[in-house]
Amino acid sequence: MSRELIVIFQKPNCTMWAEDDFEPSTDPCLRSFSEPKDGQTYIMYHGTSKEAAKQIMANGFRQSNFGMFGRGVYVSRDLQKASRYPLELLEHERVVLKLKVRVGKVKKIDYQGHPMQKTWHTEHGYDTAWCPPNCGMVKSGLEEDCVWDPKRVTVIKAIYPKPKNVLFSEPRDGQTYIMYHGTSKEAAKQIMANGFRQSNVGMFGRGVYVSRDLQKASRYPLDLPEHERVVLKLKVRVGRVKKIDYQGHPMQKTWHTEHGYDTAWCPPNCGMVKSGLEEDCVWDPKRVTVIKAIYPK
């Protein structure tokens, strides 16, 4: 089985957020698994709304009054992490700010209930609290930092999502496409051994839920940390396709049983899902063939 890297923000030909949009920098580009060193300056990211981004770029950051580390400016060296925020906004409504951060004195806090979780600055004088990836503090398993003093954070530029054109095009009847399905490691083994089975729940009713967007698939299952997920790369024969682009569509649950379509397609940014990303539901599992499993590294 081949092991392919899931870093879904590094290839502009398959993602909405691309590292290649960034200008080169001489600052350290620290891997998320490496502890930031005291006194260093790092490239980090902050996800926000378009309106908030304008205010920050004009007037600088202000401390957040809440968060797992208390007050401070919440940032991450992981673009994937930053691009998910604000969680309540659609993908195309978000902006990621690329930052230069002087971390000062850093405290690693790697479990809930840590004695310095809220007092790292006020009682101990640290400038930055660092949450390592996969330590169990956040569901995503991604790295996070909280910087006490907003003056330590300088905005370099705003990064806007660039939708991949193919994800906006309707799949054509009778064609075969590469798609993806996010699942757990155990479920991936069962699927690769025995094939897919229909899901009994979902916005389109029964079927196999897949997407041409690797970014979408890599988020599932939502209740598992990043390192416990697997993305299956698939070959999908879509058959006859029905576009369903709003909640309450008359064929939302009857596209196959009453109308004979093979695949229901939810276009990106149509308002049906919070992420704004493309989704497909294929009625017959036999139309879906697993090519390989993609594991996060």
Short mmCIF file of the C-alpha atoms (twelve columns), coordinates in Angstrom:
data_MODEL
# 
_entry.id   MODEL 
# 
loop_
_atom_site.group_PDB 
_atom_site.id 
_atom_site.type_symbol 
_atom_site.label_atom_id 
_atom_site.label_alt_id 
_atom_site.label_comp_id 
_atom_site.label_asym_id 
_atom_site.label_seq_id 
_atom_site.Cartn_x 
_atom_site.Cartn_y 
_atom_site.Cartn_z 
_atom_site.pdbx_PDB_model_num 
ATOM 1   C CA . MET A 1   0.000   0.000  0.000   1 
ATOM 2   C CA . SER A 2   1.423   3.371  -0.952  1 
ATOM 3   C CA . ARG A 3   1.712   6.115  1.661   1 
ATOM 4   C CA . GLU A 4   0.970   9.553  0.293   1 
ATOM 5   C CA . LEU A 5   1.317   12.756 2.290   1 
ATOM 6   C CA . ILE A 6   -1.869  14.575 3.240   1 
ATOM 7   C CA . VAL A 7   -0.715  18.193 3.377   1 
ATOM 8   C CA . ILE A 8   -3.686  19.690 1.701   1 
ATOM 9   C CA . PHE A 9   -2.488  23.281 1.502   1 
ATOM 10  C CA . GLN A 10  0.773   22.821 -0.362  1 
ATOM 11  C CA . LYS A 11  -0.370  22.096 -3.900  1 
ATOM 12  C CA . PRO A 12  -2.293  24.856 -5.639  1 
ATOM 13  C CA . ASN A 13  -3.566  22.471 -8.279  1 
ATOM 14  C CA . CYS A 14  -5.582  20.532 -5.706  1 
ATOM 15  C CA . THR A 15  -6.411  22.945 -2.902  1 
ATOM 16  C CA . MET A 16  -8.123  26.191 -2.034  1 
ATOM 17  C CA . TRP A 17  -5.265  27.486 0.136   1 
ATOM 18  C CA . ALA A 18  -1.793  27.249 -1.403  1 
ATOM 19  C CA . GLU A 19  1.644   27.794 0.128   1 
ATOM 20  C CA . ASP A 20  2.849   28.774 -3.347  1 
ATOM 21  C CA . ASP A 21  0.847   31.983 -2.967  1 
ATOM 22  C CA . PHE A 22  3.392   33.124 -0.396  1 
ATOM 23  C CA . GLU A 23  6.520   35.095 -1.124  1 
ATOM 24  C CA . PRO A 24  9.863   33.542 -0.072  1 
ATOM 25  C CA . SER A 25  11.036  34.370 3.432   1 
ATOM 26  C CA . THR A 26  14.321  34.131 5.274   1 
ATOM 27  C CA . ASP A 27  12.564  33.546 8.595   1 
ATOM 28  C CA . PRO A 28  12.626  30.035 10.030  1 
ATOM 29  C CA . CYS A 29  9.930   27.801 8.532   1 
ATOM 30  C CA . LEU A 30  9.556   25.556 11.549  1 
ATOM 31  C CA . ARG A 31  7.858   22.193 11.307  1 
ATOM 32  C CA . SER A 32  4.775   21.966 13.508  1 
ATOM 33  C CA . PHE A 33  6.277   19.092 15.480  1 
ATOM 34  C CA . SER A 34  9.345   21.116 16.503  1 
ATOM 35  C CA . GLU A 35  9.126   23.162 19.692  1 
ATOM 36  C CA . PRO A 36  9.604   26.878 18.999  1 
ATOM 37  C CA . LYS A 37  12.860  28.193 20.475  1 
ATOM 38  C CA . ASP A 38  12.950  31.138 22.844  1 
ATOM 39  C CA . GLY A 39  13.731  34.455 21.195  1 
ATOM 40  C CA . GLN A 40  13.174  33.309 17.610  1 
ATOM 41  C CA . THR A 41  10.934  34.744 14.886  1 
ATOM 42  C CA . TYR A 42  8.656   32.418 12.928  1 
ATOM 43  C CA . ILE A 43  6.169   32.501 10.089  1 
ATOM 44  C CA . MET A 44  2.669   31.763 11.420  1 
ATOM 45  C CA . TYR A 45  -0.945  32.137 10.281  1 
ATOM 46  C CA . HIS A 46  -4.251  33.434 11.615  1 
ATOM 47  C CA . GLY A 47  -7.666  32.658 10.100  1 
ATOM 48  C CA . THR A 48  -10.349 35.333 10.244  1 
ATOM 49  C CA . SER A 49  -13.158 37.012 8.309   1 
ATOM 50  C CA . LYS A 50  -12.566 39.484 5.478   1 
ATOM 51  C CA . GLU A 51  -13.850 42.408 7.560   1 
ATOM 52  C CA . ALA A 52  -11.750 41.483 10.595  1 
ATOM 53  C CA . ALA A 53  -8.689  41.043 8.351   1 
ATOM 54  C CA . LYS A 54  -9.069  44.647 7.135   1 
ATOM 55  C CA . GLN A 55  -9.236  45.915 10.728  1 
ATOM 56  C CA . ILE A 56  -6.206  43.879 11.794  1 
ATOM 57  C CA . MET A 57  -4.131  45.015 8.814   1 
ATOM 58  C CA . ALA A 58  -5.051  48.646 9.520   1 
ATOM 59  C CA . ASN A 59  -4.741  48.677 13.318  1 
ATOM 60  C CA . GLY A 60  -2.895  45.509 14.359  1 
ATOM 61  C CA . PHE A 61  -4.059  42.582 16.472  1 
ATOM 62  C CA . ARG A 62  -5.935  42.824 19.756  1 
ATOM 63  C CA . GLN A 63  -5.955  40.130 22.431  1 
ATOM 64  C CA . SER A 64  -8.735  37.592 22.334  1 
ATOM 65  C CA . ASN A 65  -10.477 37.429 25.707  1 
ATOM 66  C CA . PHE A 66  -11.159 33.714 25.541  1 
ATOM 67  C CA . GLY A 67  -9.501  30.521 24.381  1 
ATOM 68  C CA . MET A 68  -7.889  27.426 25.846  1 
ATOM 69  C CA . PHE A 69  -4.862  29.470 26.968  1 
ATOM 70  C CA . GLY A 70  -6.833  32.510 28.107  1 
ATOM 71  C CA . ARG A 71  -6.090  35.960 26.735  1 
ATOM 72  C CA . GLY A 72  -3.739  36.471 23.785  1 
ATOM 73  C CA . VAL A 73  -3.443  36.321 19.993  1 
ATOM 74  C CA . TYR A 74  -4.129  32.807 18.690  1 
ATOM 75  C CA . VAL A 75  -1.963  31.760 15.731  1 
ATOM 76  C CA . SER A 76  -0.492  28.615 14.206  1 
ATOM 77  C CA . ARG A 77  2.465   27.562 12.085  1 
ATOM 78  C CA . ASP A 78  0.041   25.180 10.387  1 
ATOM 79  C CA . LEU A 79  -1.769  26.831 7.473   1 
ATOM 80  C CA . GLN A 80  -4.247  23.934 7.462   1 
ATOM 81  C CA . LYS A 81  -5.246  24.833 11.032  1 
ATOM 82  C CA . ALA A 82  -5.577  28.576 10.352  1 
ATOM 83  C CA . SER A 83  -7.608  28.153 7.169   1 
ATOM 84  C CA . ARG A 84  -10.448 26.485 9.090   1 
ATOM 85  C CA . TYR A 85  -11.271 29.630 11.050  1 
ATOM 86  C CA . PRO A 86  -13.694 31.205 11.730  1 
ATOM 87  C CA . LEU A 87  -15.488 27.848 11.908  1 
ATOM 88  C CA . GLU A 88  -18.918 29.372 11.343  1 
ATOM 89  C CA . LEU A 89  -17.969 30.978 8.011   1 
ATOM 90  C CA . LEU A 90  -17.928 29.384 4.575   1 
ATOM 91  C CA . GLU A 91  -14.525 28.725 3.029   1 
ATOM 92  C CA . HIS A 92  -14.780 31.572 0.516   1 
ATOM 93  C CA . GLU A 93  -15.676 34.065 3.285   1 
ATOM 94  C CA . ARG A 94  -12.445 33.469 5.209   1 
ATOM 95  C CA . VAL A 95  -9.009  35.073 4.992   1 
ATOM 96  C CA . VAL A 96  -5.706  33.763 6.331   1 
ATOM 97  C CA . LEU A 97  -3.196  36.343 7.514   1 
ATOM 98  C CA . LYS A 98  0.442   35.389 7.065   1 
ATOM 99  C CA . LEU A 99  2.422   36.655 10.044  1 
ATOM 100 C CA . LYS A 100 5.882   37.226 11.413  1 
ATOM 101 C CA . VAL A 101 5.849   36.305 15.112  1 
ATOM 102 C CA . ARG A 102 8.539   37.034 17.705  1 
ATOM 103 C CA . VAL A 103 7.771   34.283 20.212  1 
ATOM 104 C CA . GLY A 104 9.941   35.495 23.105  1 
ATOM 105 C CA . LYS A 105 9.929   33.066 26.041  1 
ATOM 106 C CA . VAL A 106 7.889   29.944 25.161  1 
ATOM 107 C CA . LYS A 107 5.994   27.545 27.430  1 
ATOM 108 C CA . LYS A 108 4.857   24.158 26.113  1 
ATOM 109 C CA . ILE A 109 1.394   23.249 27.418  1 
ATOM 110 C CA . ASP A 110 0.417   19.790 26.248  1 
ATOM 111 C CA . TYR A 111 -2.598  18.611 28.252  1 
ATOM 112 C CA . GLN A 112 -5.898  19.974 29.493  1 
ATOM 113 C CA . GLY A 113 -5.681  21.104 33.108  1 
ATOM 114 C CA . HIS A 114 -1.973  21.979 32.899  1 
ATOM 115 C CA . PRO A 115 -1.125  24.110 35.983  1 
ATOM 116 C CA . MET A 116 0.039   26.975 33.743  1 
ATOM 117 C CA . GLN A 117 -2.751  26.677 31.133  1 
ATOM 118 C CA . LYS A 118 -4.182  30.122 31.944  1 
ATOM 119 C CA . THR A 119 -1.324  31.621 34.007  1 
ATOM 120 C CA . TRP A 120 1.693   31.143 31.689  1 
ATOM 121 C CA . HIS A 121 2.060   34.910 31.233  1 
ATOM 122 C CA . THR A 122 0.388   36.610 34.182  1 
ATOM 123 C CA . GLU A 123 2.108   34.528 36.887  1 
ATOM 124 C CA . HIS A 124 5.139   33.044 35.095  1 
ATOM 125 C CA . GLY A 125 6.225   35.661 32.561  1 
ATOM 126 C CA . TYR A 126 6.122   33.575 29.379  1 
ATOM 127 C CA . ASP A 127 5.441   35.394 26.105  1 
ATOM 128 C CA . THR A 128 3.967   32.491 24.106  1 
ATOM 129 C CA . ALA A 129 2.062   29.326 25.029  1 
ATOM 130 C CA . TRP A 130 2.569   26.450 22.584  1 
ATOM 131 C CA . CYS A 131 0.208   23.505 22.072  1 
ATOM 132 C CA . PRO A 132 2.053   20.680 20.246  1 
ATOM 133 C CA . PRO A 133 0.232   18.682 17.559  1 
ATOM 134 C CA . ASN A 134 -1.506  15.443 18.507  1 
ATOM 135 C CA . CYS A 135 -1.296  16.089 22.252  1 
ATOM 136 C CA . GLY A 136 -5.035  15.678 22.795  1 
ATOM 137 C CA . MET A 137 -5.893  19.305 23.593  1 
ATOM 138 C CA . VAL A 138 -7.775  19.965 20.345  1 
ATOM 139 C CA . LYS A 139 -9.801  17.591 18.139  1 
ATOM 140 C CA . SER A 140 -7.948  18.470 14.940  1 
ATOM 141 C CA . GLY A 141 -4.602  17.421 16.441  1 
ATOM 142 C CA . LEU A 142 -2.962  20.478 14.850  1 
ATOM 143 C CA . GLU A 143 -0.419  22.856 16.376  1 
ATOM 144 C CA . GLU A 144 -1.521  26.113 18.041  1 
ATOM 145 C CA . ASP A 145 0.211   29.086 19.671  1 
ATOM 146 C CA . CYS A 146 -1.050  31.915 21.874  1 
ATOM 147 C CA . VAL A 147 1.030   35.100 21.952  1 
ATOM 148 C CA . TRP A 148 0.358   37.458 24.868  1 
ATOM 149 C CA . ASP A 149 1.517   40.757 23.379  1 
ATOM 150 C CA . PRO A 150 -0.070  41.695 20.011  1 
ATOM 151 C CA . LYS A 151 3.010   43.830 19.257  1 
ATOM 152 C CA . ARG A 152 4.973   40.609 18.792  1 
ATOM 153 C CA . VAL A 153 2.805   39.774 15.755  1 
ATOM 154 C CA . THR A 154 3.340   41.533 12.406  1 
ATOM 155 C CA . VAL A 155 1.094   40.941 9.398   1 
ATOM 156 C CA . ILE A 156 2.980   40.141 6.187   1 
ATOM 157 C CA . LYS A 157 0.000   39.695 3.862   1 
ATOM 158 C CA . ALA A 158 -3.549  38.431 3.504   1 
ATOM 159 C CA . ILE A 159 -4.111  35.135 1.698   1 
ATOM 160 C CA . TYR A 160 -7.442  34.545 -0.007  1 
ATOM 161 C CA . PRO A 161 -8.763  31.102 -1.029  1 
ATOM 162 C CA . LYS A 162 -8.469  30.292 -4.713  1 
ATOM 163 C CA . PRO A 163 -11.082 27.724 -5.737  1 
ATOM 164 C CA . LYS A 164 -9.962  24.987 -8.074  1 
ATOM 165 C CA . ASN A 165 -12.016 25.448 -11.238 1 
ATOM 166 C CA . VAL A 166 -12.754 21.756 -11.730 1 
ATOM 167 C CA . LEU A 167 -14.496 21.592 -8.370  1 
ATOM 168 C CA . PHE A 168 -16.996 24.166 -9.619  1 
ATOM 169 C CA . SER A 169 -17.789 22.242 -12.803 1 
ATOM 170 C CA . GLU A 170 -20.682 19.815 -12.724 1 
ATOM 171 C CA . PRO A 171 -19.634 16.175 -13.152 1 
ATOM 172 C CA . ARG A 172 -20.776 14.896 -16.536 1 
ATOM 173 C CA . ASP A 173 -23.055 11.926 -16.999 1 
ATOM 174 C CA . GLY A 174 -21.226 8.669  -17.699 1 
ATOM 175 C CA . GLN A 175 -17.769 9.948  -16.775 1 
ATOM 176 C CA . THR A 176 -15.225 8.541  -14.322 1 
ATOM 177 C CA . TYR A 177 -13.569 10.867 -11.791 1 
ATOM 178 C CA . ILE A 178 -10.922 10.736 -9.087  1 
ATOM 179 C CA . MET A 179 -12.598 11.374 -5.738  1 
ATOM 180 C CA . TYR A 180 -11.800 10.989 -2.046  1 
ATOM 181 C CA . HIS A 181 -13.414 9.599  1.098   1 
ATOM 182 C CA . GLY A 182 -12.229 10.339 4.650   1 
ATOM 183 C CA . THR A 183 -12.586 7.630  7.265   1 
ATOM 184 C CA . SER A 184 -10.905 5.941  10.239  1 
ATOM 185 C CA . LYS A 185 -7.990  3.544  9.898   1 
ATOM 186 C CA . GLU A 186 -10.108 0.565  10.939  1 
ATOM 187 C CA . ALA A 187 -12.930 1.448  8.563   1 
ATOM 188 C CA . ALA A 188 -10.416 1.975  5.741   1 
ATOM 189 C CA . LYS A 189 -9.157  -1.593 6.191   1 
ATOM 190 C CA . GLN A 190 -12.714 -2.951 5.985   1 
ATOM 191 C CA . ILE A 191 -13.515 -0.900 2.887   1 
ATOM 192 C CA . MET A 192 -10.324 -1.953 1.108   1 
ATOM 193 C CA . ALA A 193 -11.046 -5.599 1.912   1 
ATOM 194 C CA . ASN A 194 -14.786 -5.705 1.233   1 
ATOM 195 C CA . GLY A 195 -15.710 -2.545 -0.668  1 
ATOM 196 C CA . PHE A 196 -17.989 0.331  0.326   1 
ATOM 197 C CA . ARG A 197 -21.440 -0.018 1.873   1 
ATOM 198 C CA . GLN A 198 -24.166 2.616  1.685   1 
ATOM 199 C CA . SER A 199 -24.382 5.117  4.504   1 
ATOM 200 C CA . ASN A 200 -27.899 5.256  5.931   1 
ATOM 201 C CA . VAL A 201 -27.660 8.919  6.911   1 
ATOM 202 C CA . GLY A 202 -26.627 12.100 5.160   1 
ATOM 203 C CA . MET A 203 -28.089 15.161 3.495   1 
ATOM 204 C CA . PHE A 204 -28.866 13.164 0.324   1 
ATOM 205 C CA . GLY A 205 -30.093 10.055 2.144   1 
ATOM 206 C CA . ARG A 206 -28.551 6.647  1.474   1 
ATOM 207 C CA . GLY A 207 -25.383 6.268  -0.591  1 
ATOM 208 C CA . VAL A 208 -21.584 6.524  -0.537  1 
ATOM 209 C CA . TYR A 209 -20.459 10.071 0.303   1 
ATOM 210 C CA . VAL A 210 -17.337 11.214 -1.556  1 
ATOM 211 C CA . SER A 211 -15.770 14.409 -2.889  1 
ATOM 212 C CA . ARG A 212 -13.410 15.530 -5.635  1 
ATOM 213 C CA . ASP A 213 -11.956 17.874 -3.017  1 
ATOM 214 C CA . LEU A 214 -9.169  16.273 -0.967  1 
ATOM 215 C CA . GLN A 215 -9.466  19.142 1.488   1 
ATOM 216 C CA . LYS A 216 -13.080 18.176 2.184   1 
ATOM 217 C CA . ALA A 217 -12.363 14.464 2.570   1 
ATOM 218 C CA . SER A 218 -9.378  14.964 4.887   1 
ATOM 219 C CA . ARG A 219 -11.633 16.542 7.533   1 
ATOM 220 C CA . TYR A 220 -13.586 13.338 8.135   1 
ATOM 221 C CA . PRO A 221 -14.473 11.725 10.462  1 
ATOM 222 C CA . LEU A 222 -14.942 15.055 12.264  1 
ATOM 223 C CA . ASP A 223 -14.715 13.440 15.710  1 
ATOM 224 C CA . LEU A 224 -11.244 11.941 15.128  1 
ATOM 225 C CA . PRO A 225 -7.881  13.712 15.492  1 
ATOM 226 C CA . GLU A 226 -6.009  14.320 12.228  1 
ATOM 227 C CA . HIS A 227 -3.483  11.528 12.803  1 
ATOM 228 C CA . GLU A 228 -6.219  8.890  13.244  1 
ATOM 229 C CA . ARG A 229 -7.847  9.569  9.860   1 
ATOM 230 C CA . VAL A 230 -7.257  8.009  6.457   1 
ATOM 231 C CA . VAL A 231 -8.291  9.352  3.063   1 
ATOM 232 C CA . LEU A 232 -9.169  6.796  0.411   1 
ATOM 233 C CA . LYS A 233 -8.382  7.832  -3.152  1 
ATOM 234 C CA . LEU A 234 -11.121 6.522  -5.433  1 
ATOM 235 C CA . LYS A 235 -12.152 5.973  -9.017  1 
ATOM 236 C CA . VAL A 236 -15.862 6.810  -9.307  1 
ATOM 237 C CA . ARG A 237 -18.164 6.088  -12.260 1 
ATOM 238 C CA . VAL A 238 -20.807 8.739  -11.650 1 
ATOM 239 C CA . GLY A 239 -23.435 7.466  -14.106 1 
ATOM 240 C CA . ARG A 240 -26.385 9.850  -14.339 1 
ATOM 241 C CA . VAL A 241 -25.844 12.952 -12.175 1 
ATOM 242 C CA . LYS A 242 -28.373 15.265 -10.501 1 
ATOM 243 C CA . LYS A 243 -27.277 18.658 -9.172  1 
ATOM 244 C CA . ILE A 244 -28.904 19.471 -5.833  1 
ATOM 245 C CA . ASP A 245 -27.927 22.960 -4.711  1 
ATOM 246 C CA . TYR A 246 -30.231 24.019 -1.872  1 
ATOM 247 C CA . GLN A 247 -31.728 22.566 1.291   1 
ATOM 248 C CA . GLY A 248 -35.271 21.339 0.711   1 
ATOM 249 C CA . HIS A 249 -34.707 20.536 -2.963  1 
ATOM 250 C CA . PRO A 250 -37.646 18.345 -4.131  1 
ATOM 251 C CA . MET A 251 -35.224 15.553 -5.139  1 
ATOM 252 C CA . GLN A 252 -32.896 15.870 -2.121  1 
ATOM 253 C CA . LYS A 253 -33.736 12.373 -0.819  1 
ATOM 254 C CA . THR A 254 -35.469 10.881 -3.885  1 
ATOM 255 C CA . TRP A 255 -32.910 11.475 -6.670  1 
ATOM 256 C CA . HIS A 256 -32.292 7.723  -7.030  1 
ATOM 257 C CA . THR A 257 -35.346 5.925  -5.657  1 
ATOM 258 C CA . GLU A 258 -37.924 7.958  -7.592  1 
ATOM 259 C CA . HIS A 259 -35.923 9.540  -10.427 1 
ATOM 260 C CA . GLY A 260 -33.237 6.989  -11.309 1 
ATOM 261 C CA . TYR A 261 -30.121 9.172  -10.897 1 
ATOM 262 C CA . ASP A 262 -26.878 7.439  -9.923  1 
ATOM 263 C CA . THR A 263 -25.112 10.357 -8.232  1 
ATOM 264 C CA . ALA A 264 -26.293 13.468 -6.377  1 
ATOM 265 C CA . TRP A 265 -23.908 16.424 -6.610  1 
ATOM 266 C CA . CYS A 266 -23.703 19.336 -4.166  1 
ATOM 267 C CA . PRO A 267 -21.797 22.249 -5.790  1 
ATOM 268 C CA . PRO A 268 -19.317 24.261 -3.711  1 
ATOM 269 C CA . ASN A 269 -20.489 27.453 -2.013  1 
ATOM 270 C CA . CYS A 270 -24.187 26.728 -2.583  1 
ATOM 271 C CA . GLY A 271 -25.057 27.042 1.111   1 
ATOM 272 C CA . MET A 272 -25.849 23.386 1.815   1 
ATOM 273 C CA . VAL A 273 -22.757 22.721 3.939   1 
ATOM 274 C CA . LYS A 274 -20.824 25.087 6.217   1 
ATOM 275 C CA . SER A 275 -17.440 24.382 4.642   1 
ATOM 276 C CA . GLY A 276 -18.657 25.449 1.207   1 
ATOM 277 C CA . LEU A 277 -16.829 22.484 -0.359  1 
ATOM 278 C CA . GLU A 278 -18.053 20.114 -3.073  1 
ATOM 279 C CA . GLU A 279 -19.735 16.811 -2.152  1 
ATOM 280 C CA . ASP A 280 -21.134 13.827 -4.054  1 
ATOM 281 C CA . CYS A 281 -23.373 10.930 -3.035  1 
ATOM 282 C CA . VAL A 282 -23.165 7.763  -5.151  1 
ATOM 283 C CA . TRP A 283 -26.073 5.334  -4.780  1 
ATOM 284 C CA . ASP A 284 -24.395 2.082  -5.852  1 
ATOM 285 C CA . PRO A 285 -21.167 1.207  -3.977  1 
ATOM 286 C CA . LYS A 286 -20.069 -0.850 -6.992  1 
ATOM 287 C CA . ARG A 287 -19.505 2.405  -8.866  1 
ATOM 288 C CA . VAL A 288 -16.709 3.268  -6.415  1 
ATOM 289 C CA . THR A 289 -13.264 1.619  -6.648  1 
ATOM 290 C CA . VAL A 290 -10.494 2.230  -4.121  1 
ATOM 291 C CA . ILE A 291 -7.157  3.160  -5.713  1 
ATOM 292 C CA . LYS A 292 -5.095  3.609  -2.540  1 
ATOM 293 C CA . ALA A 293 -5.124  4.766  1.069   1 
ATOM 294 C CA . ILE A 294 -3.530  8.115  1.923   1 
ATOM 295 C CA . TYR A 295 -2.150  8.416  5.435   1 
ATOM 296 C CA . PRO A 296 -1.215  11.702 7.153   1 
ATOM 297 C CA . LYS A 297 2.457   12.153 7.944   1 
# 
